[in-house]
Amino acid sequence: MNIIYMHTHDSGRYWSPYGYNIPTPNILEFSKKATVFRQCYCAGPTCSPSRAGLLTGYCPHENGMQGLASRGWQLNHYEHHLANYLGKNGYYTALCGIQHEAPDHHMIGYDEIVGSQEFNMDRTEESMEDWDYNNTDEACGFLRRRAEEGGKPFFLSMGWFNTHREYPRAGKDINPDYLIPPAPLYDCDENRRDMADYCQSAKVVDQCFGRLMDCLLETGQRDDTLIILTTDHGIAFPKMKCTLYDTGIGVAFIMDYPGNPRRGEAADLLMSQLDVFPTVCELAKIETPKWAAGHSLLPYMEGRTDKIRDEIFSEVTYHAAYEPKRCIRTERYKLIRLYDYHNGIVPANIDEAPSKDFLADNGYLEKKRVREYLFDLWLDPYERENLTDNERYADIYNDLSVRLENWMKETDDPILKYGSRVPKPEGARVNRLTCLNPRLPDFEE
């Protein structure tokens, strides 16, 4: 079967199939004929680590992508990238739009590059919206050519820049007075307007998605294509993106494929984006490589099991600045552990935004953090009550601690070797920790 992997920047689960008042009718219509996974989590709530985890099948500190590809990090083995692996197993591979797994898209090994790959946020001749629309049209052209020419099955990676900041301004049809900001943020005019602009950006994604789905129907490829729609991590608001709360690691994941026995269903099973690689391999009837650490979804999809894993792990080492932390999450509990050499908020790892300004103006960046957080997510889904010192949860804490430490050992986590000072690659660009000394320059080369 053909495979289309469609992905956005910074959407979390903020699309209408997940219950939010977001203008994404095309995604909602697709969801009714696909399977919506409600408990999918990324391997790391920052752009490159998350995508690298999904596209290699193993965690960022193992595959080398502990920071942003745009700032100097690379995969250790580009032959482990899903596109490269599919290409060696009979697929014609194409990239359209954003990728965030390599400093140069040619390193990945796609057979064809469609449209434009790098959006320059400083240029003025093309907006972020038009860039996504134009790339979507180019992708439709690719689909039409493949339908006419036939040949090998194809793998298409379609990457949209929306819903990355800076968002387009909300149109008149999106009134911030009738929106509510994401749960971690105070309900005020600044945050509602920020959320309205996010909705406008999500609307662009939905329109692009609709164009692509119409093209698949037009060309007769809809019924023989595995369609994956997902994002990299939580939305770019404070206390979300680049955090290990569910608002940072929780992601939309919607999938359909020929003969899908769970069409029209919502799935509550716990899954990681690491599980995508073996699922794609099994559906494509090719061997899953040994490096892929995830679990195929097919046993669940076919009704042979109710779950495929007992826990997921997620991590941050570098984003704009250094902020090492790890977590383990089961269906009910989560343990977050911080490994930094300070306990301050890292402002560089919060995207510039009106919602960030609101918090900064009211003292948020002066807050201090503790080293560990334990949450009972069934009783406290918003992760507000830290249970690390609660004796009733001592056994849970000890169990999660052992499992997290064992995972770090099994995956040779560099934190075990370097402690709170994991080195960056030579030449990588990292923001200094201005939370410790505001007089420092912005970047540490």
C-alpha positions in Angstrom: 0.0 0.0 0.0 1.0 3.6 -0.4 1.9 5.6 2.7 1.3 9.3 3.5 2.7 10.7 6.7 1.2 14.1 7.3 2.6 16.2 10.2 2.3 19.6 11.7 4.3 21.8 14.0 3.2 22.3 17.6 -0.4 21.1 17.5 -0.7 18.8 20.5 -4.2 17.5 20.5 -5.8 20.9 19.7 -8.0 19.7 16.8 -11.7 19.3 16.9 -11.7 15.4 17.0 -10.2 15.8 20.4 -13.1 17.9 21.7 -11.7 21.4 21.3 -13.5 24.3 19.6 -11.0 24.4 16.7 -12.0 25.1 13.1 -10.8 21.8 11.6 -13.9 20.2 9.9 -11.8 18.3 7.3 -9.8 16.6 10.0 -13.0 15.8 11.9 -14.6 14.3 8.9 -11.5 12.1 8.2 -11.5 11.1 11.9 -15.0 9.7 11.6 -13.7 7.2 9.0 -10.4 6.5 10.6 -9.1 5.6 14.1 -8.4 8.4 16.6 -5.9 7.6 19.2 -6.6 9.5 22.4 -3.5 8.5 24.4 -0.6 8.9 22.1 2.6 10.5 23.4 5.8 11.8 21.7 9.3 10.6 22.4 10.3 14.2 23.3 8.2 17.4 23.4 10.5 19.4 21.1 10.6 19.5 17.3 13.6 17.4 16.2 13.7 14.9 19.0 10.0 14.1 18.6 10.2 13.6 14.8 13.5 11.7 15.1 11.9 9.3 17.5 8.9 8.6 15.3 10.9 8.2 12.2 13.6 5.9 13.6 11.6 4.0 16.2 13.9 4.6 19.1 14.4 7.4 21.6 16.2 10.7 21.0 19.2 10.2 23.3 19.9 6.9 21.5 19.4 8.1 17.9 21.5 11.3 18.5 18.8 13.9 18.2 19.0 15.4 21.6 18.5 18.9 20.3 17.3 20.7 17.2 18.6 19.8 13.8 18.5 23.5 12.9 20.9 24.2 15.7 23.5 21.5 15.0 22.2 18.1 16.1 22.0 15.1 13.7 20.9 11.5 13.7 23.7 9.0 14.4 22.4 6.8 11.5 20.4 8.3 8.7 20.0 4.8 7.2 17.7 4.2 10.2 15.2 6.9 9.0 11.9 5.5 8.0 12.0 7.0 4.5 15.5 5.6 3.9 14.4 2.2 5.2 11.3 2.1 3.1 13.3 3.2 0.1 15.6 0.2 0.5 12.5 -2.1 0.7 10.7 -1.2 -2.5 9.2 2.2 -1.9 9.5 5.4 -3.9 10.0 8.1 -1.3 9.2 11.8 -1.5 9.4 14.8 0.9 7.2 17.8 0.6 7.4 20.7 3.1 8.9 20.6 6.5 11.3 18.0 7.9 13.2 18.5 11.2 15.4 15.5 11.3 18.4 16.7 9.4 20.3 20.0 8.9 20.0 19.3 5.1 17.1 17.2 3.8 19.5 15.5 1.2 21.0 13.7 4.2 17.9 11.6 4.7 17.9 10.0 1.2 14.5 10.7 -0.3 14.1 9.8 -4.0 12.3 13.0 -4.7 12.0 16.5 -3.2 8.6 18.1 -3.9 8.0 21.8 -3.4 9.9 23.9 -0.9 11.6 22.4 2.2 12.8 25.5 4.1 10.5 28.3 5.2 12.4 31.5 5.9 10.5 33.2 8.7 12.3 36.5 7.9 11.2 36.7 4.3 8.2 38.7 3.3 7.4 37.6 -0.2 5.5 34.5 1.0 3.5 34.1 4.1 3.7 30.9 6.2 0.1 30.2 5.1 0.9 30.5 1.4 4.0 28.4 1.9 1.8 25.6 3.2 -0.9 26.0 0.6 1.7 26.0 -2.2 3.4 22.9 -0.9 0.1 21.2 -0.6 -0.6 21.9 -4.2 2.8 20.5 -5.1 2.0 17.4 -3.2 -1.3 17.0 -5.0 0.7 17.2 -8.3 3.0 14.4 -7.0 -0.1 12.3 -6.2 -1.5 12.8 -9.7 1.8 11.9 -11.3 2.1 8.7 -9.3 -1.5 7.7 -10.1 -0.8 8.2 -13.9 2.7 6.6 -13.9 2.1 3.7 -11.5 5.2 1.7 -10.5 6.5 1.3 -7.0 4.3 2.1 -4.0 5.2 5.5 -2.5 6.0 7.0 0.8 5.2 10.7 1.0 6.1 12.9 4.0 3.9 16.0 3.9 5.1 18.5 6.5 3.2 21.7 7.2 4.8 24.7 9.0 1.5 25.7 10.6 0.7 25.6 13.6 4.2 26.9 14.5 4.5 30.5 15.7 4.2 33.2 14.6 0.5 32.5 14.0 -1.4 34.3 11.3 -3.9 36.9 12.7 -7.3 35.4 13.5 -10.0 36.3 10.9 -13.3 37.8 11.7 -14.9 34.4 11.9 -12.8 33.5 15.0 -13.9 35.7 17.9 -11.6 35.4 20.9 -14.4 36.5 23.2 -15.9 33.0 22.8 -12.8 31.0 23.2 -11.0 29.7 26.2 -7.1 29.5 26.4 -5.5 26.1 27.0 -6.0 24.7 30.5 -2.6 25.7 32.0 -3.3 29.4 31.2 -5.4 32.1 32.9 -8.6 33.1 31.0 -7.9 36.7 30.1 -8.0 38.8 26.9 -4.3 38.4 26.0 -4.5 34.6 26.2 -7.8 34.4 24.4 -6.4 36.4 21.5 -3.3 34.2 21.4 -5.6 31.2 21.2 -7.7 32.8 18.5 -4.5 33.2 16.4 -3.7 29.5 17.0 -7.2 28.6 15.7 -6.5 30.6 12.5 -3.2 28.6 12.0 -5.0 25.3 12.7 -7.6 26.4 10.1 -4.8 26.6 7.5 -3.7 23.1 8.3 -7.2 21.8 8.0 -7.6 23.4 4.6 -4.4 21.9 3.4 -5.4 18.5 4.7 -8.7 18.8 2.9 -7.0 19.5 -0.4 -4.8 16.5 -0.1 -7.6 14.2 0.9 -9.7 15.5 -2.0 -6.8 14.7 -4.3 -6.5 11.2 -3.0 -10.2 10.6 -3.7 -9.9 12.2 -7.2 -7.0 10.0 -8.2 -8.5 6.8 -6.7 -5.6 6.4 -4.2 -7.6 6.8 -1.0 -8.5 3.1 -0.7 -5.0 1.8 -1.1 -3.1 4.2 1.1 -2.0 4.2 4.7 -2.8 7.7 6.0 -1.2 9.0 9.2 -1.9 12.4 10.5 0.0 13.6 13.6 2.1 16.4 15.1 5.4 16.6 16.9 4.4 17.7 20.4 2.2 20.1 22.5 1.2 23.6 21.3 3.6 26.5 21.7 2.2 27.9 24.8 3.8 28.2 28.3 3.6 25.0 30.4 3.0 23.0 27.2 5.6 22.6 24.5 9.0 21.5 25.9 7.5 20.2 29.1 6.9 16.6 30.2 3.3 17.4 31.3 0.7 15.7 29.2 0.1 19.1 27.6 3.7 18.8 26.2 4.0 15.2 25.3 0.4 14.4 24.4 -0.2 14.4 20.6 -2.9 13.8 18.1 -2.5 10.6 16.1 -5.2 9.6 13.6 -4.7 6.7 11.2 -6.5 4.8 8.5 -5.5 2.1 6.1 -7.1 -0.4 3.7 -9.2 -2.8 5.6 -8.9 -0.9 8.9 -11.2 -2.9 11.2 -11.4 0.0 13.7 -12.7 2.7 11.4 -14.8 5.3 13.2 -13.5 4.3 16.6 -11.6 6.2 19.3 -8.8 4.2 20.9 -7.8 4.7 24.5 -4.8 2.4 24.5 -1.5 3.9 25.7 0.9 4.3 22.7 4.1 6.1 21.9 5.1 7.6 18.5 7.9 5.1 18.6 5.2 2.6 17.8 4.6 4.1 14.3 7.7 2.6 12.7 6.9 -1.1 13.5 3.3 -0.5 12.6 4.2 0.9 9.2 6.6 -2.0 8.6 3.9 -4.6 9.5 1.3 -3.0 7.3 3.8 -2.7 4.4 4.7 -6.4 4.9 8.4 -5.7 5.4 10.6 -6.8 8.3 10.8 -4.5 11.3 14.5 -3.7 11.9 16.1 -4.6 15.2 16.7 -0.9 16.1 13.0 -0.1 16.2 12.1 -0.2 19.9 8.3 0.4 19.5 5.4 -2.0 19.3 3.2 -2.5 16.3 -0.4 -1.4 16.7 -1.7 -4.2 14.5 -2.4 -6.7 17.4 -4.7 -4.0 18.9 -6.2 -3.0 15.6 -7.1 -6.6 14.8 -8.6 -7.2 18.2 -5.9 -9.6 19.4 -5.0 -7.5 22.5 -6.3 -4.6 24.5 -2.9 -2.9 25.0 0.5 -2.9 23.4 2.6 -1.4 26.2 2.6 -0.7 29.9 4.4 2.6 29.8 5.8 5.3 27.6 9.0 7.4 28.1 9.7 10.9 27.0 12.6 13.3 27.4 14.2 16.7 26.9 17.9 17.4 26.8 18.3 20.5 24.7 15.8 22.8 23.0 16.7 26.5 22.6 18.6 26.1 25.9 19.7 23.1 28.0 17.0 21.6 30.2 17.6 17.8 30.9 14.6 15.9 32.2 13.0 12.5 31.7 9.6 10.9 32.5 7.8 7.6 32.6 4.0 7.5 32.1 1.7 4.6 32.6 -2.0 4.6 32.0 -2.6 6.1 35.5 0.7 7.5 36.9 3.6 9.7 35.8 7.0 10.4 37.3 8.9 13.4 36.0 12.6 13.8 37.0 14.7 16.9 36.4 18.5 16.6 36.1 19.5 20.2 35.6 22.1 22.1 37.7 19.6 24.7 38.7 15.9 24.8 39.6 14.8 27.9 37.7 12.4 28.3 34.8 14.2 28.3 31.4 12.6 31.2 29.5 14.4 30.4 26.2 12.5 27.1 26.0 9.1 28.9 26.1 8.2 30.3 22.6 7.8 34.1 22.4 4.1 34.8 22.6 1.5 37.1 24.3 0.8 34.3 26.7 4.5 34.1 27.7 4.6 37.9 28.1 1.5 37.7 30.4 3.2 35.2 32.7 6.6 36.9 32.6 4.9 40.3 33.5 3.3 38.6 36.5 6.3 36.8 38.0 6.2 33.3 36.5 9.9 33.3 35.4 11.0 33.9 39.0 9.4 30.6 40.1 11.4 27.7 41.3 10.9 24.0 40.4 11.5 20.8 42.4 13.5 17.9 41.1 10.7 15.3 40.9 7.0 15.2 40.3 4.6 12.2 40.7 1.0 12.5 39.5 -2.0 10.2 39.7 -3.5 11.1 36.4 -6.9 9.5 36.9 -7.5 11.7 40.0 -5.5 14.7 38.8 -5.4 14.9 35.0 -4.1 18.5 35.1 -1.0 17.4 37.0 -1.4 19.9 39.9 -0.8 17.7 43.0 2.8 16.4 43.4 2.6 13.1 45.3 6.3 12.4 45.7 6.1 12.9 49.5 2.7 11.1 49.9 3.2 7.9 51.8 0.2 6.3 50.2 2.0 6.5 46.8 5.4 5.2 48.1 5.2 1.9 46.2 4.1 3.6 43.0 7.0 6.1 43.3 9.5 3.3 43.9 8.2 1.2 41.0 8.3 4.1 38.5 11.7 5.1 39.7 13.2 1.7 39.1 11.5 1.4 35.7 12.7 4.9 34.6 16.3 4.1 35.8 16.3 0.7 34.1 15.2 2.3 30.8 17.9 4.9 31.1 20.5 2.2 31.6 19.2 0.0 28.8 19.3 3.0 26.4 22.7 4.2 27.6 21.3 7.6 28.6 24.1 10.2 28.6 22.7 11.6 31.8 24.1 8.5 33.6 27.6 9.3 32.3 27.6 13.1 32.4 25.1 13.9 35.1 23.7 17.4 34.8 26.2 18.5 32.1 25.4 16.5 29.0 27.7 18.0 26.3 26.4 19.4 23.0 27.9 18.6 19.6 30.7 20.7 18.4 29.4 23.8 16.7 25.8 23.4 18.0 24.1 26.6 19.0 22.5 26.9 22.4 20.9 29.8 24.3 22.6 30.7 27.5 20.6 30.3 30.7 19.6 34.0 31.2 17.4 32.9 34.1 20.6 32.5 36.0 22.4 35.6 34.8 20.3 38.1 32.6 23.6 40.0 31.7 24.8 37.0 29.6 24.6 37.2 25.8 21.8 35.3 24.2 23.9 32.5 22.7 26.6 30.1 23.8 28.5 28.9 20.8 
